[in-house]
Structures are given as C-alpha cells and as structure tokens.
Amino acid sequence: MNRSLSILTGIILSATLMGCSSSEQAEQLQQLTNKVDMLSDQVGALQSQQDQMAGAVNDSRAAADAAYQEAMRANQRIDNIASSYSK
C-alpha cells in the first residue's frame, strides 16, 4: 500500500511539475511572440520611413537636375549674348 501511495504521489508531483513547466514555457513563448510582433511592427515602420526618405531623395535629385539644366540654358544664353557683341 505504501509503495502504491508513494508511486501515486510521485506521479502526481511529476504531473504538477510538468504543468508548471508547461505553464512557464507557454508564458515564455507568449513573451517571445509579443517581442517578435513588436519587432515586426518596428521593422515595418522603419521600412516606411526608408521609403519616404528614398522618395525625398528622388525628389531632391529631380530638383537638382532641373536646376542644373536651367543653369546650363542660362549659361548658353550668356555665351550667345557675349559672342554676338564680339562679332
């Protein structure tokens, strides 16, 4: 009887410890899942910011190209005016 009782007690204690361990693992898994979700959100936000910055860089590049072209046309006009006086 004592042997059966000690075996039953051992089984109950093992099951209890497994339940606690499983609960702790589930909690740890949930925490890790939350961290992954948070990091995914941060990565999405950073990608959005990077896309906005890339758009701003492209806009700046287009504006710089337009300013360069306008400066080249202005220089050409000045050269044409200067050459007409020297002839």
N, C-alpha and C positions, 0 to 999 in steps of 0.2 A: 504494500500500500504506500509506504514511504517512497519507494522507488518510483511508482506511478505519479505520486504527488510531486516529486522533485522533477521528473521529466516534464510533467504538465506545467509546472512553474517555469522551467527553462524555456519551454515553447512559448509561453505567454510573454516572458521577458524578451525573448528574441523577436517576437512579433511586435511588441511595443517599441523596441529599439529600431526595428526596421521601419515602423510607422513614423517615428521621429526623424529618422534619417531621410526617409522619403519626403517628409514634410519640409525638412531643411533643404533638400535638393530641389524640391518644387519651388520653394521660395527663392533660392539662388537662381534657378532657371528663369523665374519671372523677373528678377532684378536684372539679369543679363539681357533678357528680351527687351526690357524697358530701356536699357542703355543702348542696345543696338537700334531701337526705334528712334531714340533721341539723336544718336549719331547720324542716322539716315536723314532725319529732318535737317540737321546741321549741314550735311553734305548737299542736300537739295538747295538750301538757302545759299550756300557758297557757290553752287553752280549757277544759280540765278544771278547772283552778284557778278560772277565772272562773265556771264552772257551780257549783262548790262554794260560792264566795262569794255568788253570787246566791241559792243555797238558804239560806245562813246569814242573809242579809238578809231573805229572805221569812219565815224562822222568827222573826227578831227583830221584824219588823213585826207578825206574828200575836201574839207575846207582848205587845208594846206595846199593841195593840188590845184584847187581853183584859184587861190591867191597867187601861186607860182605862175599859172597860166596868164592871169591878169597882169602880173608884173612883167612877164615876157612880152605881152602885147604892148604894154606901156613903153618898155624899152625899145621895141621895134618902131613905135611911133616917134619916139625921141630921136632915134637914129635916122629915120626918114626925114624929119624936120631938119636935123643938123646937116644931112647930106644935100638937102635942097638949097641951103644957104651957101654951101661951099662951091656949088656948081656955078 
